[in-house]
Amino acid sequence: MLERIIAIHFSPTGGTRRAALLLAGGIAKQVEEIDLTLPQVQEKSFGPQDVVLVAGPVYGGRLPALMTERLRRLTGGGARAVSAAVYGGRAYEDALVELDDLLEAQGFAVAAAAALLAEHSIVRKLAAGRPDAQDEAQLAAFGARIAEKLGRGEKSAPQTPGNRPYRDWAGMPVTPAANDACTGCGTCAKSCPAQAIDPADPRQTDEARCITCMRCVAVCPAQARALPAQVQGMLGQKLAPFMEKRPENELYL
Ligand SMILES: Cc1cc2nc3c(=O)[nH]c(=O)nc-3n(C[C@H](O)[C@H](O)[C@H](O)COP(=O)(O)O)c2cc1C
């Protein structure tokens, strides 16, 4: 096991962070965190002595553009990196290779890549409850294998699956809306990674800024925010076939 790893994550509803911390906990004794959902993420440079784990959620088979934008504030300087694309049980497509390419471009040396499962943040019945106890054991074992590779000083890059050019994904053309239960408390506006909600009137969402990450829905103390029921129903139907079997976490070394 390594001494220390820095877990850098973009996790609007917490699933990506949970999976990342389970993996990181198998790699190193001490885990520090950098939260890329914070708009004020500072520029930071790493060096060859550092090991980072960078984890992002899969949106439409890609990484959220807001995450890639913030990740560009970090410079690797030869730091070794583990990448993780965390998806909700449909598919991760080009998100993992996109993350590896970006990390390499920022000066990190990617030594391992993982595709991990977490509950689907829109269609909660998909990959429900994941990461679960079985994932916990598997991610600890993945972590041990990664630590072993890093401990040997082996520098080979993983054969990460995915296509270049990456698939197109323009985002979802809908935003969560508040209903009459909204008290105007502003919790959603404060925690919105995209600063898309008006703090003075949280019923107003800037559609051009919103990335449909579901953070506002997850944090609302009055459960007053949701995607339109019609959109929820349509997505539930589209994703129903993926509920039939349990997708497994994958590790590329
Ligand atoms: C806008 C959006 C698009 C998504 N697209 C996909 C996808 O293409 N494939 C998939 O399996 N899961 C998809 N998901 C589910 C998330 O990847 C998954 O739930 C992830 O763990 C969410 O991370 P978080 O809990 O850290 O917010 C999507 C979720 C959102 C909000």
PDBQT file of the ligand as one rigid body, heavy atoms in Angstrom, charges set to zero:
ROOT
HETATM    1  C1  LIG A 301     -26.721  14.141 -17.456  1.00  0.00    +0.000 C 
HETATM    2  C2  LIG A 301     -26.365  12.721 -17.099  1.00  0.00    +0.000 A 
HETATM    3  C3  LIG A 301     -25.970  11.843 -18.105  1.00  0.00    +0.000 A 
HETATM    4  C4  LIG A 301     -25.634  10.519 -17.771  1.00  0.00    +0.000 A 
HETATM    5  N1  LIG A 301     -25.206   9.681 -18.773  1.00  0.00    +0.000 NA
HETATM    6  C5  LIG A 301     -24.881   8.394 -18.461  1.00  0.00    +0.000 A 
HETATM    7  C6  LIG A 301     -24.404   7.502 -19.468  1.00  0.00    +0.000 A 
HETATM    8  O1  LIG A 301     -24.199   7.863 -20.626  1.00  0.00    +0.000 OA
HETATM    9  N2  LIG A 301     -24.168   6.207 -19.130  1.00  0.00    +0.000 N 
HETATM   10  C7  LIG A 301     -24.366   5.746 -17.841  1.00  0.00    +0.000 A 
HETATM   11  O2  LIG A 301     -24.189   4.551 -17.611  1.00  0.00    +0.000 OA
HETATM   12  N3  LIG A 301     -24.741   6.595 -16.839  1.00  0.00    +0.000 NA
HETATM   13  C8  LIG A 301     -25.000   7.896 -17.126  1.00  0.00    +0.000 A 
HETATM   14  N4  LIG A 301     -25.376   8.762 -16.124  1.00  0.00    +0.000 N 
HETATM   15  C9  LIG A 301     -25.318   8.301 -14.725  1.00  0.00    +0.000 C 
HETATM   16  C10 LIG A 301     -24.052   8.776 -14.034  1.00  0.00    +0.000 C 
HETATM   17  O3  LIG A 301     -22.907   8.541 -14.824  1.00  0.00    +0.000 OA
HETATM   18  C11 LIG A 301     -23.819   8.066 -12.700  1.00  0.00    +0.000 C 
HETATM   19  O4  LIG A 301     -24.994   8.016 -11.942  1.00  0.00    +0.000 OA
HETATM   20  C12 LIG A 301     -22.716   8.730 -11.901  1.00  0.00    +0.000 C 
HETATM   21  O5  LIG A 301     -22.312   7.866 -10.899  1.00  0.00    +0.000 OA
HETATM   22  C13 LIG A 301     -23.175  10.031 -11.264  1.00  0.00    +0.000 C 
HETATM   23  O6  LIG A 301     -22.146  10.539 -10.476  1.00  0.00    +0.000 OA
HETATM   24  P1  LIG A 301     -22.399  11.369  -9.135  1.00  0.00    +0.000 P 
HETATM   25  O7  LIG A 301     -23.229  10.499  -8.210  1.00  0.00    +0.000 OA
HETATM   26  O8  LIG A 301     -21.023  11.581  -8.634  1.00  0.00    +0.000 OA
HETATM   27  O9  LIG A 301     -23.113  12.604  -9.503  1.00  0.00    +0.000 OA
HETATM   28  C14 LIG A 301     -25.709  10.083 -16.415  1.00  0.00    +0.000 A 
HETATM   29  C15 LIG A 301     -26.117  10.983 -15.419  1.00  0.00    +0.000 A 
HETATM   30  C16 LIG A 301     -26.429  12.279 -15.754  1.00  0.00    +0.000 A 
HETATM   31  C17 LIG A 301     -26.825  13.220 -14.656  1.00  0.00    +0.000 C 
ENDROOT
TORSDOF 0
